Amino acid sequence: MRRRARAALVAALLAPLLMSACLRPTGPGVSGLVDLSADGTAALRAVYLGSGGWILEHQGDVVLTGPLFTNPGLVTTGLLPIRSDTAIVDRYMGRYDVSSAVAILVGHAHYDHLMDVPRVAARHAPAARIVGSRTVANTLGTWSGMAGRIDLVDDSAGDQRTVGRWLWYGDRVRVMALRSHHAPHFDGYTLYRGTRDTPRTEEPAWATDWVDGETYAFLIDFMATEDSIAFRVYYQDAVAPPPSAFAPEALIAERPVDVAILVPATFDQVDWHPEALVENLRPRSVLLGHWEDFFSPMDAPTRSMRLTDIRHFERRLERVFDGEWWRPDRWTELRLPRG
């Protein structure tokens, strides 16, 4: 009965979304292959998988960010149990060889960022470390088989004033977590909010079991040498109110960001997003992720939800950023040159 009551509560909370979730195309965006590199071997390869998922690769070094392929429908998510569909995960993740991935970055533990990670890690990226919060680790608990593969970032994260600790993955990839905060979904309310202090022994059954926990953004450096950065990438998987999710000013003064991956969804729930991040990161180029409807099947056209005015976000971005930026459809591959 408790779970039924909880599901009913979630359905009530999702009512505004149901009322406004009429889907519409968002224009051409970009799809297919966008190759701006004169020499593909020196390029940063970024493949958009949908939701918060990316493949980031430079000269054979691969970092993943938490993908979602299962995409349970909106009504299902609000009223019924959900779980990772491993056949769908294998179908779409299997398009790419990510067996050499060194890390899977998870900014927070909501289902749309973490639910499919155990299957991706077990089947497709068997050597990758899962990088995230204590809530991420405790949500995966003992049931997932991932307990020995998680790197916690709660005590090593940086912020605008503090340089955090780099986590090294081999000699050519380093990652720094940045303290962030998950913006509200609507009307100041954040769904599935909370922390998890003890490891789960059973797989979460409901969307409400996937509480967000501490939220982090990440700096990812692909190194040319031990002391020289080939590409600096910024990644966030949730909108945050400034100065949350800022990179340390001292690091950016030394080396601004080459590519910033920013989230448009729910941007209007906070002030100065994306303006504040553009000022903080000083990126050379910007990619938009987690902008599309992830309640529709993976083989459906990539569309946004009316709840987010993506055009408004893009106009605001263009007012403060005069570099190149892209809003990729799923499966878009971008090859970006070194600056």
VENSULHU-V259375 format. One record per residue. N is the residue number from 1. SS is DSSP state (h for helix, s for strand, l for the rest). OMEGA is omega as a letter, one per 20 degrees, with the letter a starting at -180 (999 if undefined). D_CENTER is the distance of its C-alpha to the mean C-alpha in whole Angstrom. Layout:
n: (N & N)
ss: (SS & SS)
omega: (OMEGA & OMEGA)
d_center: (D_CENTER & D_CENTER)
//
This chain:
n: (1 & 2 & 3 & 4 & 5 & 6 & 7 & 8 & 9 & 10 & 11 & 12 & 13 & 14 & 15 & 16 & 17 & 18 & 19 & 20 & 21 & 22 & 23 & 24 & 25 & 26 & 27 & 28 & 29 & 30 & 31 & 32 & 33 & 34 & 35 & 36 & 37 & 38 & 39 & 40 & 41 & 42 & 43 & 44 & 45 & 46 & 47 & 48 & 49 & 50 & 51 & 52 & 53 & 54 & 55 & 56 & 57 & 58 & 59 & 60 & 61 & 62 & 63 & 64 & 65 & 66 & 67 & 68 & 69 & 70 & 71 & 72 & 73 & 74 & 75 & 76 & 77 & 78 & 79 & 80 & 81 & 82 & 83 & 84 & 85 & 86 & 87 & 88 & 89 & 90 & 91 & 92 & 93 & 94 & 95 & 96 & 97 & 98 & 99 & 100 & 101 & 102 & 103 & 104 & 105 & 106 & 107 & 108 & 109 & 110 & 111 & 112 & 113 & 114 & 115 & 116 & 117 & 118 & 119 & 120 & 121 & 122 & 123 & 124 & 125 & 126 & 127 & 128 & 129 & 130 & 131 & 132 & 133 & 134 & 135 & 136 & 137 & 138 & 139 & 140 & 141 & 142 & 143 & 144 & 145 & 146 & 147 & 148 & 149 & 150 & 151 & 152 & 153 & 154 & 155 & 156 & 157 & 158 & 159 & 160 & 161 & 162 & 163 & 164 & 165 & 166 & 167 & 168 & 169 & 170 & 171 & 172 & 173 & 174 & 175 & 176 & 177 & 178 & 179 & 180 & 181 & 182 & 183 & 184 & 185 & 186 & 187 & 188 & 189 & 190 & 191 & 192 & 193 & 194 & 195 & 196 & 197 & 198 & 199 & 200 & 201 & 202 & 203 & 204 & 205 & 206 & 207 & 208 & 209 & 210 & 211 & 212 & 213 & 214 & 215 & 216 & 217 & 218 & 219 & 220 & 221 & 222 & 223 & 224 & 225 & 226 & 227 & 228 & 229 & 230 & 231 & 232 & 233 & 234 & 235 & 236 & 237 & 238 & 239 & 240 & 241 & 242 & 243 & 244 & 245 & 246 & 247 & 248 & 249 & 250 & 251 & 252 & 253 & 254 & 255 & 256 & 257 & 258 & 259 & 260 & 261 & 262 & 263 & 264 & 265 & 266 & 267 & 268 & 269 & 270 & 271 & 272 & 273 & 274 & 275 & 276 & 277 & 278 & 279 & 280 & 281 & 282 & 283 & 284 & 285 & 286 & 287 & 288 & 289 & 290 & 291 & 292 & 293 & 294 & 295 & 296 & 297 & 298 & 299 & 300 & 301 & 302 & 303 & 304 & 305 & 306 & 307 & 308 & 309 & 310 & 311 & 312 & 313 & 314 & 315 & 316 & 317 & 318 & 319 & 320 & 321 & 322 & 323 & 324 & 325 & 326 & 327 & 328 & 329 & 330 & 331 & 332 & 333 & 334 & 335 & 336 & 337 & 338 & 339)
ss: (l & h & h & h & h & h & h & h & h & h & h & h & h & l & h & h & h & h & h & h & l & l & s & s & l & l & l & l & l & s & l & l & s & s & s & l & l & l & l & h & h & h & l & s & s & s & s & s & s & s & l & l & s & s & s & s & s & s & l & l & s & s & s & s & s & l & l & l & l & l & l & l & l & h & h & h & h & h & h & l & l & l & l & l & l & h & h & h & h & h & h & h & h & l & l & l & l & l & l & l & l & l & s & s & s & l & l & l & l & l & h & h & h & h & l & l & h & h & h & h & h & h & h & h & l & l & l & l & s & s & s & s & l & h & h & h & h & h & h & h & l & l & l & l & l & l & h & h & h & s & s & s & l & l & l & l & l & s & l & l & l & l & l & l & l & l & s & s & s & l & l & l & s & s & s & s & s & s & s & l & l & l & l & l & l & s & l & l & s & l & l & l & l & l & l & l & l & l & l & l & l & l & l & l & l & l & h & h & h & l & l & l & l & l & l & s & s & s & s & s & s & s & s & s & s & l & l & s & s & s & s & s & s & s & s & l & l & l & l & l & l & l & l & l & l & l & l & l & h & h & h & h & h & h & l & l & l & l & s & s & s & s & s & l & l & l & h & h & h & l & l & l & l & l & h & h & h & h & h & h & h & l & l & l & s & s & s & s & s & l & l & l & l & l & l & l & l & l & l & l & l & l & l & s & s & l & l & l & l & h & h & h & h & h & h & h & h & h & h & h & l & l & l & s & s & s & s & s & l & l & l & l & s & s & s & s & l & l & l)
omega: (a & a & r & r & r & r & r & r & r & r & r & r & a & a & r & r & r & a & a & a & r & a & r & r & a & r & a & a & r & a & a & a & r & a & r & a & r & r & a & a & a & a & r & r & r & r & a & a & a & a & r & a & r & r & r & a & r & r & r & r & a & r & r & r & a & a & r & r & a & r & r & a & a & a & r & a & a & a & a & r & r & r & r & r & a & r & r & r & a & a & a & r & a & r & a & r & r & a & r & a & a & a & r & a & a & a & r & a & r & a & a & r & a & a & a & a & r & r & r & a & a & a & a & a & a & a & a & r & r & a & a & a & r & r & r & a & a & r & r & r & r & a & a & a & a & a & a & a & a & r & a & a & a & a & a & a & r & r & a & a & a & r & r & a & r & r & a & r & a & a & a & r & r & a & r & r & r & a & a & a & a & r & r & r & r & r & r & a & r & r & r & a & r & r & r & a & r & a & r & r & r & r & r & a & a & r & a & r & a & a & a & a & r & a & a & r & a & r & r & r & r & a & r & r & a & a & a & a & r & r & r & a & r & a & r & r & r & r & a & r & r & j & r & r & r & r & r & a & a & r & a & r & r & a & r & a & r & a & r & r & a & a & r & a & r & a & a & r & r & r & r & r & j & a & a & a & r & r & a & a & a & a & r & r & a & r & r & r & r & a & a & r & r & r & a & a & a & a & r & r & r & a & r & r & a & r & r & r & a & r & r & r & a & r & r & r & a & r & a & a & a & r & r & r & a & r & a & r & r & r & r & r & r & r & a & a & r & r & 999)
d_center: (34 & 31 & 28 & 30 & 30 & 27 & 26 & 28 & 27 & 23 & 25 & 27 & 24 & 22 & 25 & 24 & 21 & 24 & 26 & 24 & 21 & 24 & 22 & 23 & 22 & 20 & 23 & 22 & 19 & 19 & 19 & 20 & 21 & 21 & 23 & 24 & 25 & 28 & 28 & 25 & 25 & 24 & 21 & 18 & 16 & 13 & 13 & 10 & 10 & 9 & 7 & 3 & 6 & 8 & 11 & 12 & 16 & 19 & 22 & 21 & 19 & 15 & 12 & 9 & 6 & 6 & 7 & 10 & 13 & 15 & 15 & 18 & 19 & 20 & 23 & 22 & 19 & 22 & 25 & 25 & 23 & 20 & 19 & 17 & 19 & 20 & 22 & 19 & 17 & 19 & 20 & 17 & 16 & 19 & 19 & 18 & 20 & 17 & 20 & 20 & 16 & 16 & 13 & 10 & 8 & 7 & 6 & 8 & 11 & 11 & 12 & 9 & 7 & 10 & 13 & 13 & 12 & 16 & 17 & 15 & 16 & 19 & 20 & 18 & 17 & 20 & 20 & 16 & 16 & 13 & 12 & 11 & 14 & 17 & 16 & 14 & 17 & 19 & 17 & 17 & 21 & 24 & 23 & 20 & 22 & 19 & 21 & 22 & 19 & 17 & 17 & 17 & 16 & 17 & 21 & 19 & 17 & 18 & 18 & 20 & 23 & 23 & 22 & 20 & 20 & 19 & 18 & 20 & 19 & 22 & 24 & 22 & 18 & 17 & 14 & 15 & 13 & 13 & 14 & 13 & 13 & 12 & 14 & 16 & 16 & 19 & 23 & 21 & 20 & 17 & 17 & 17 & 17 & 19 & 19 & 20 & 23 & 24 & 23 & 23 & 25 & 25 & 22 & 20 & 22 & 21 & 18 & 19 & 19 & 15 & 15 & 13 & 15 & 14 & 11 & 10 & 8 & 10 & 12 & 13 & 17 & 18 & 22 & 25 & 27 & 27 & 27 & 26 & 22 & 22 & 18 & 16 & 13 & 11 & 7 & 6 & 3 & 7 & 10 & 13 & 16 & 18 & 18 & 16 & 13 & 16 & 16 & 20 & 22 & 24 & 22 & 21 & 25 & 25 & 23 & 20 & 17 & 17 & 14 & 12 & 9 & 9 & 8 & 12 & 12 & 14 & 15 & 18 & 18 & 18 & 20 & 20 & 16 & 16 & 19 & 19 & 16 & 18 & 21 & 19 & 17 & 20 & 18 & 20 & 17 & 14 & 12 & 10 & 7 & 7 & 11 & 12 & 14 & 13 & 16 & 18 & 19 & 17 & 20 & 20 & 20 & 17 & 18 & 16 & 18 & 21 & 19 & 17 & 19 & 17 & 21 & 21 & 18 & 19 & 22 & 21 & 19 & 22 & 24 & 23 & 22 & 24 & 22 & 20 & 17 & 16 & 14 & 14 & 15 & 14 & 15 & 16 & 16 & 17 & 19 & 19 & 22 & 23 & 24)
//
